[in-house]
């Protein structure tokens, strides 16, 4: 990892951040992902958020998947969760080992986080066991009590999608 790029990304200078993002985009290194998540979290510049989001959405290295999952599980990035989930399904990487993470977000997150998670689940190629399906569907059903109807509809759809993926 280039220390100048890392330091510039942490600065408050729009030009330095922008140039660093271009360098990161060209390098394609997953080592910069924690810094990208942090930039997305801290930057006051909407244009920088858009650039970071674009980079995250275009990643093609499967090595980046655990970084995304760690960020999604980190409460610090709660306000960026919707963007991160959207980036996950847009980048088309394989998150099938982490379907329970997205289901958990669906049951505890807001409507848009649930919608983005459902989109990822729908577009993922995976199979689950009957046992795993029952466990996940019970979790979903338990979470529905205090949710608005539009959110419940997403969760109902998630159950149907997951049922279609039973092996």
N, C-alpha and C positions, 0 to 999 in steps of 0.2 A: 504494500500500500504506500502510495506517495504521500509523505507527510505534509507537503505544501498543499496538496489537494485537500487533505483532511483538515488542515488548519483553516484554509480558505472557506471550506464548507461550513465551518463553525463560526465564521465572522458575521458581522451585520452588514457587510458591504455587498450590495446586490450584484455588482459586476464580478467580484471575486467568486461569489457563490455560483453565479451563472456559468462562468468559465470552468469552474471545478466540475459542475454537473456535465458539461460537454465532454470533459476529459473522462469522467466516469462512464458516460454513455459509450464512448469509443473503446474504453478498456474492457467493459463488460465484466469486470471482476466482482464477484459476490462479496468480497471482503469489505466493500464500501456500503453494503446494505444497512448495517446498523447506523451509519452516518446519514444515509438517505432517510431512514425512518425518523431519525432525530431532526433532520432538516425539515421534514414534513411537519413534524410536531411543533417546532420552534419558530419557523420563519414567519415574519409578518407580511411577506410579499406573496400575493396571490399567484403571480407569474412563476415564482420559484416552486410553489406547491404544484402548479400545473406541469412544470418541467419534471419534477420528481415523480409525479404520478405517471407521466408518459414513460419515463425510464422503467418504473416498476411494472407497468403494463406490457412492456416489450421484452422483458427478460426471457431468456430461453434456456438458462442453465438450471437443471434439476437440483443442483447444489443450493439454490436459493430457497427452496421449499421450507427447510427447517427455520431459516431466518424469518420468513413470513409467519410461520406458526408461532414462533417465540414472540414476535411483535404483536400478533393477534391475542396471545395469552397475557400480554403485559398491560396491566391497567393504565400505565402511563400513556399508552397510545389509544386509549378508549375513544377519544375524539377523532382519531384518524381511522378507526376500525372500518367504517363503511368504505373509505377509499382503498384501504388495504385488501378488503375482501373483493372489491370490484377488480382491483389489479390482479388478484389471484385468478379469477376466471378469465380475465382478458389475456393474461400471459399464456394461458393454455397448458400450464405445467400440471403434473400429476399430483393432486392432493388427496387421492383416494385413501391413503393410509390415515388421513386426518379428518375424515367425515364426521366423527364424533365432536371434534372441535367446532366445526361449522354448525352442527345441530345444537350444541351448547350455546353458541352465539345466537342462534335462532330463538331459543327458548328464553334467553336472558337479555338479549339486545333489543334495540329499537326496531321499528317496522322496516326501515331501509336496510339495516344490517341483516335482518331476516330475509328480505327480498334478494339481496346480493348473495347471501349464503345459499338460498334456494336455487338461484341461477347457477351457482357453482356446482351444487349437488346434481342438478338436472343435466348439466353438460359434462359431468365426469363419467368416465368409463370404469365401473367397478361392480363387484358382486359382494353381497353380504350374506352371512349365514342367517338362518331362521332365528337362531338364538340372539344374534346381534340385533337383528331387526326388531325382535320383541322388546329387547332392552331399550333401544333407542325410541321406539314408538311409545313405550310406557313413560319415558322421560318427557317426551313431547306432550303427551296427554296430561300429565301432572302439571305441566307449566301453563296450561291454557286457562285456568280458572280466572285469573285477574287480567286477562288481555282483551283489548278491543277486538271486535268482530273481524276487521280486516286483517289483523295480525293472526287471529285464529285460522282464517282461511289459508294463509300461507303455510301454517303448521300442518293443517289438514292435507294440503298439497304435498308437503314434504313427506308425510306418511305414505301417500300414494306412490310418490317417486321411489322412496326407499323400498316399498313393497315390490315394485317392478324390478328391483335389483337383487332380489333374493336368489341365491344360487340353487 
